[in-house]
């Protein structure tokens, strides 16, 4: 664990390699999906598999991004804060791919059919609401936008990540008809992250 007492050379090594390593690892799920596509290993329903696979990873990356501050507060490992924006952008990237798979592969970019589906199926409506919350966070993730908004307003805006996470978990619960263990695990993780943040900030 890297703390304030960690020697400077080791801290420098962490700074140099931590972000590239996490960046590379974050591309692995996408690479594995491509490999599965080329090897015809996308299950009996490839479209549904791709949509759910990308959605699962979008939620996992969102939880990882939300875990950064609680991990820093609990462990004192300040270097982990360097990963927050990158993990958040990867979460949004997988959300966009998830949405594109749904709108393109499933709906064929039929805007009328897409609108009707959003209005008819509550889990899609909830998922779209989460996307709408995450979009401005991705758009304001640069240093220039932080300076433009000001630190206080930027932090307030980016707290939308938590309700977006709640909506994402609800989206998962509503989407499936059986086997609630996986979304339940995500719900517990999200609740724990929220609890740690509240307790440590109190």
Buried (B, 14 or more C-beta within 10 A) or exposed (E): EBEEEBEEEEBEEBEEEBBEEBEEEBEEBBEEBEEBEEEEEBEEEBBBBBBBBBBBBBBBBBBBBBBBBBBBBEEEBEBBEBBBBBBBBBBBBBBBBBBBBBBEBBBEEEEEEBEEBBEEEEBBBBBBBBBEBBBEBBEBBEEEEBEEBEEEEBEEBBEBBBEBBBBBBBBBBBBEEEEEEEBEEBBEBBEEBBEBBEEEEE
